[in-house]
Amino acid sequence: MILKLFFAFLQVGMFSVGGGYAAIPLIQDQIVNIFELMTLEEFSDLVTIAEMTPGPISINSSTFVGMQLSGVSGVLICTLGCIIPSFVICLILAHVYYKYRDLGGLQTVLASLRPAVVSLIGSAGLSILIIGIFKNGIVSFGNINFVEVGLFAVCLFLLRKYKISPIAVILGSGFAGTLVYMLI
C-alpha cells in the first residue's frame, strides 16, 4: 500500500499543473477511481478538511489521505511523493527560464498552458459542487441535498453581492449547517 500511495502522489505531483485545486481531480482519480483506497464521500470529507486547513491544498490533501490510509508513514510517503516532482521541476524550470526568458517561444508555451490550468481548476470545483449538492455524487433530481443547495446559494450571494470575507462565510456556513442538521 505504501508504494501505491507513493507512486499515486508522485503522479499527482508531476501532473498537477496550476496548483492545489488542479491537483484535486488527479488525487481523486488515483485514490478513489484507480486504486479504490477510499470512497468518494471519504475523499470529499478529506478535501473539505484540506481546504479549511492553512497551507497548500495539494499538500494538505496528500497528508490527510496518507494519515487516513497508513498513519504517520503514509503522511511522509504521500507528502514526499507530492513534493518531490514539484521541487525538481521548479529547479529545472527556474534554470531554463532564467537562461531563455527573452525567447518568444517560451512565452507562447506559458500562454498555452493557461487554458489547461483553468479547466483543471474548474473541473475540481465542479466535482466538489456535485459531491456537495447530490447524495453519493449521483446527479439526479431525487438525490438533491436541499440544505446544501440553500447554503451554497446564500454563500455565493454573500460573497458576490456583499463581498463578505470568505473566512466569515466559511465559519457562518459551518455554523448554519450544524444548526440546520441539529434541528433536522
Secondary structure, DSSP 4 states (H G I P E B T S, - for coil): -HHHHHHHHHHHHHH-TTSHHHHHHHHHIIIIIIS--S-HHHHHHHHHHHHHSSS-HHHHHHHHHHHHHHHHHHHHHHHHHHHHHHHHHHHHHHHHHHHHTT-HHHHHHHHHHHHHHHHHHHHHHHHHHHHHHBGGG--SGGGB-HHHHHHHHHHHHHHHHS---HHHHHHHHHHHHHHHHHH-
